[in-house]
Amino acid sequence: MVDYILVDTEQADQAIRSLRKRNLLRTDSKIISRGSRVGIPVKEIPLEMKDKAFRSEIIPRHISRSPYEIVMDYATANGIPEEIVPDKWIRYGDSIVLNLTGEESTQRKIAESYARSVGVSSVYRVDGKIKGIIREPTLTLVFGPGGPIAHLENGIKFVFDPSMIMFSPGNVNERVSMKGFNAAGKRVLDMFAGIGYFSLPLAKYQNPSVIKCCEINPVSADYLRKSAVANKLLEKISIFNGDSRLLKSDSLYDIILMGNFSSTAFIVKALSLINNGGLIVMHHLVSKERLKTVHADMIRRISRLSFSAKLVDTHIVKSVGPNYYHVSTTFSIDRLQ
């Protein structure tokens, strides 16, 4: 038989945290439902909860403990406040990224515990937002050797150093969508290539005739090259390390990718390089108030530059802050006579 504490369902999370902190929570028996309440298995009944206790047969629980549970046990045993232990992380290859606060020594202990429980060698702390035109992350190495990793996504190996290169987990669907983006035999220009977020999936799965990758950050350009080598795609792309507005080309492109919030400032250059009937895929930051009008505004702007634009697709990629959204928009472009 097992002792249980009966609590209202909406109070269960708080009760579980309190019991775990006091090392009273049993993990070998399942939590059971009793109408609008739940029974939480305990090692012993706290005095203040005697009136909520009952006994029942043990319902065995297959114990597959999450990294967070393991780290919480470590924190409890070592006097680390549970409120500073993050319950989420982002994994990049052999490293993870955590939101950490508190003293440096405590952060390192939490980071090392997470590294062991997740099974990675390095842990980084988030210190701020992406900064600057070359899109540098603000991550600090807290535990482990750090350095370049190989992150596998959608069958593509992305090689980069998390402390030096931005890799947004919120954009995963956009990267994966490139696998099915019709570019076979097409000429593709990626004006903000980064480490190949869009270009490498296109090169691997769509076989365009040309992929020109522009990247202003020399570190990103170097990791783009290394990622292309890791995927045996170096012969399928060419890299221009510089501002894409300075690119000189004797030929036009069928598809132009503009995966940067500054894309609207580069539209003149993009139009100068697009083939008649070609597609321009823009990523931009849009306020909630402009969501319904931003596409028409861009079409009017393009028309003033002697081109016509037809909306092919638009969708919200993610929310990026209060009342602001990352939006992807695809236009079909024709030159006006």
C-alpha positions in Angstrom: 0.0 0.0 0.0 1.0 3.6 -0.7 0.2 6.9 1.0 -1.4 9.5 -1.2 -2.1 13.2 -0.7 -5.4 14.4 -2.3 -5.3 17.9 -3.8 -7.3 19.9 -6.3 -6.1 19.4 -9.9 -5.2 23.0 -10.3 -3.0 22.9 -7.2 -1.2 19.7 -8.2 1.9 21.3 -9.8 2.5 23.5 -6.8 2.0 20.5 -4.4 4.4 18.3 -6.4 7.1 20.9 -6.4 6.7 21.4 -2.6 6.8 17.6 -2.0 9.8 17.1 -4.3 11.7 19.9 -2.5 11.1 18.2 0.8 12.1 14.8 -0.7 8.7 13.4 0.1 7.5 12.6 -3.5 7.4 9.0 -4.5 8.4 8.4 -8.1 7.7 4.7 -8.3 3.9 5.0 -8.2 1.6 6.9 -10.6 -0.4 9.9 -9.7 -4.1 8.9 -9.7 -7.2 10.8 -10.6 -10.2 11.2 -8.2 -12.8 13.3 -10.0 -11.7 17.0 -9.8 -8.8 16.0 -7.6 -5.6 14.0 -7.9 -3.8 11.7 -5.5 0.0 12.3 -5.3 2.1 9.4 -3.9 4.3 10.3 -1.0 7.1 8.6 1.1 5.5 9.9 4.3 2.5 12.2 5.0 3.4 15.8 6.1 1.7 16.7 9.3 -0.2 19.7 7.7 -1.7 17.3 5.1 -2.9 14.6 7.4 -6.5 15.5 6.6 -5.9 15.0 2.8 -4.2 11.6 3.1 -5.5 8.2 2.0 -4.0 4.8 1.3 -4.2 2.8 -1.9 -2.5 0.0 -3.7 0.7 1.0 -5.6 0.2 1.6 -9.3 3.7 1.0 -10.6 5.2 3.7 -12.7 7.8 3.0 -15.4 10.5 5.4 -14.3 11.9 7.2 -17.2 13.1 10.4 -15.6 13.6 13.5 -17.6 16.8 15.5 -17.5 14.9 18.2 -15.6 13.8 15.8 -12.9 17.4 14.5 -12.5 18.7 18.1 -12.3 16.0 19.0 -9.8 17.0 16.1 -7.5 20.6 17.3 -7.7 19.5 20.9 -6.9 17.5 19.7 -3.9 20.4 17.6 -2.6 22.8 20.5 -3.0 20.7 23.3 -1.6 20.1 25.0 -5.0 16.8 27.0 -5.1 14.4 25.2 -7.4 13.2 28.5 -8.9 16.6 29.1 -10.6 16.7 25.7 -12.3 15.5 26.0 -15.9 13.0 23.4 -17.1 13.7 23.9 -20.8 16.8 23.9 -23.0 17.7 24.1 -26.6 20.0 21.4 -28.1 22.6 22.0 -30.8 24.5 18.9 -31.6 26.8 18.1 -28.6 25.7 21.3 -26.7 22.7 22.8 -25.0 21.6 26.4 -24.3 20.0 27.3 -20.9 18.5 30.4 -19.3 20.5 30.6 -16.2 20.5 33.1 -13.3 22.2 33.3 -9.9 25.8 33.0 -8.9 28.4 31.9 -11.4 29.4 28.9 -9.3 25.8 27.8 -9.0 25.2 28.2 -12.7 28.1 26.0 -13.4 26.8 23.3 -11.1 23.4 23.3 -12.8 25.0 23.4 -16.2 27.2 20.4 -15.4 24.3 18.4 -14.0 22.3 19.2 -17.2 25.2 18.2 -19.4 25.4 14.8 -17.7 21.7 14.2 -17.7 21.1 15.3 -21.4 24.3 13.7 -22.6 26.2 16.7 -24.1 29.7 18.1 -23.5 29.0 21.9 -23.5 26.4 24.2 -22.0 25.8 27.8 -22.9 23.9 30.6 -21.1 21.7 33.0 -22.9 22.9 36.6 -22.2 20.8 38.6 -24.6 19.3 39.0 -28.0 21.0 38.6 -31.4 23.0 41.7 -32.1 24.4 43.6 -35.1 24.1 43.4 -38.8 26.2 40.2 -38.8 23.7 38.5 -36.5 26.0 37.5 -33.6 24.4 35.6 -30.7 25.0 36.6 -27.1 25.7 33.2 -25.5 28.3 32.5 -22.9 30.0 29.1 -22.4 29.3 28.0 -18.8 30.5 24.4 -18.9 32.6 22.2 -21.2 35.1 22.8 -24.0 32.7 24.7 -26.3 33.7 25.2 -30.0 32.2 24.0 -33.2 29.4 21.4 -33.3 27.6 19.4 -36.0 23.8 19.9 -35.6 21.7 17.5 -37.6 18.3 18.8 -38.8 16.2 17.6 -41.7 19.0 15.4 -42.9 21.4 18.3 -43.1 24.5 18.7 -40.9 24.9 22.4 -39.9 28.5 23.0 -38.6 28.8 26.1 -36.3 30.0 27.4 -33.0 26.8 28.3 -30.9 28.7 31.2 -29.2 29.4 32.8 -32.6 26.5 31.8 -34.9 22.7 32.3 -34.7 20.6 29.2 -35.1 16.9 29.9 -34.3 14.9 26.8 -33.2 11.7 28.9 -34.0 12.6 28.9 -37.7 12.8 25.1 -38.0 9.6 24.8 -40.2 11.0 27.4 -42.6 14.3 25.5 -43.0 12.5 22.1 -43.4 10.1 23.6 -46.0 13.0 24.1 -48.3 13.1 20.3 -48.9 9.8 20.6 -50.8 10.3 24.1 -52.3 10.3 23.6 -56.1 13.7 24.8 -57.3 14.8 21.9 -59.5 16.9 23.3 -62.4 16.4 26.9 -61.2 18.9 29.6 -60.6 18.8 30.5 -56.9 20.2 33.6 -55.1 20.3 33.5 -51.3 21.0 37.1 -50.2 21.4 36.3 -46.5 22.7 32.8 -46.5 24.1 32.5 -43.0 25.5 29.0 -42.6 23.1 27.7 -45.3 19.8 27.5 -43.4 17.9 27.6 -46.7 20.6 27.0 -49.3 21.8 23.6 -48.1 18.4 21.9 -48.0 17.6 23.3 -51.5 21.0 22.0 -52.8 20.5 18.6 -51.3 16.8 18.0 -52.1 15.9 20.1 -55.1 19.0 20.2 -57.3 18.9 23.8 -58.6 21.2 24.6 -61.5 22.9 27.4 -59.6 22.9 28.5 -55.9 24.7 31.7 -55.1 25.1 32.3 -51.4 25.8 35.8 -50.1 26.9 36.2 -46.5 28.4 39.4 -44.9 29.7 37.7 -41.8 33.1 36.1 -42.6 32.7 33.6 -39.7 29.3 32.5 -41.0 30.6 32.3 -44.5 33.4 30.0 -43.2 30.9 27.8 -41.4 28.7 27.8 -44.5 31.6 26.3 -46.4 32.3 23.8 -43.7 28.7 22.8 -43.6 28.6 22.4 -47.4 31.7 20.1 -47.1 30.1 18.1 -44.3 27.0 17.5 -46.6 29.1 16.9 -49.8 27.4 19.9 -51.3 30.3 22.3 -51.9 30.3 21.8 -55.6 26.6 22.7 -55.8 27.0 26.2 -54.2 29.2 29.3 -54.6 29.8 31.8 -51.8 30.1 35.6 -51.9 31.4 36.9 -48.6 30.1 40.4 -48.5 27.0 42.7 -48.6 24.7 41.1 -51.2 23.9 44.6 -52.6 27.5 44.6 -53.9 27.2 41.4 -55.7 27.9 41.7 -59.5 26.1 39.2 -61.7 25.9 38.8 -65.5 22.8 36.5 -65.1 19.4 36.8 -63.5 17.9 34.4 -60.9 14.6 32.5 -60.8 14.4 32.4 -57.0 15.7 35.0 -54.6 15.7 34.2 -50.9 15.8 37.1 -48.4 15.9 35.5 -45.0 16.6 38.6 -42.9 14.4 41.3 -41.3 16.3 43.9 -43.3 15.1 42.4 -46.5 12.9 45.4 -47.4 16.1 47.6 -47.6 17.5 45.2 -50.2 14.5 45.0 -52.5 16.0 47.2 -55.1 18.9 44.9 -55.5 16.7 41.8 -55.5 14.5 43.3 -58.3 17.6 44.0 -60.4 18.5 40.4 -60.3 15.2 38.6 -60.7 14.1 36.9 -63.8 10.7 37.7 -65.3 8.2 35.5 -63.5 10.7 34.7 -60.8 9.9 34.4 -57.0 11.2 36.6 -54.2 10.8 35.1 -50.7 11.0 37.8 -48.1 11.2 37.5 -44.3 10.3 40.6 -42.4 9.3 41.9 -39.0 5.7 43.1 -38.9 3.6 44.7 -36.2 0.2 43.4 -35.4 -1.4 46.5 -36.8 0.3 46.1 -40.2 -0.3 42.3 -40.7 -3.3 42.8 -43.0 -1.7 45.6 -45.0 2.0 45.0 -45.2 1.7 42.8 -48.4 -0.3 45.4 -50.3 2.2 48.1 -49.2 5.1 46.1 -50.5 3.3 45.4 -53.8 2.8 49.2 -54.2 6.4 49.9 -53.4 7.5 47.3 -56.0 5.2 48.8 -58.6 6.9 52.2 -58.1 10.2 50.5 -59.1 8.7 49.5 -62.5 7.9 45.9 -61.5 4.6 44.1 -60.8 4.3 41.8 -57.8 1.7 39.1 -57.2 1.2 37.6 -53.7 1.9 33.8 -53.9 2.1 33.0 -50.2 2.3 34.6 -46.8 2.4 33.2 -43.3 3.4 34.0 -39.8 6.6 32.1 -38.8 6.5 33.0 -35.1 5.8 35.8 -32.6 9.0 37.7 -31.8 7.7 40.0 -29.0 4.6 41.9 -27.9 2.5 42.6 -31.0 5.3 41.8 -33.5 5.6 38.8 -35.8 8.2 37.2 -38.1 6.4 36.9 -41.4 7.4 35.1 -44.6 6.0 36.4 -47.9 6.5 35.1 -51.4 5.9 37.3 -54.4 5.9 36.5 -58.1 7.7 39.3 -60.0 7.3 40.6 -63.6 8.9 43.6 -65.2 6.6 46.3 -66.4 6.8 47.2 -70.0 
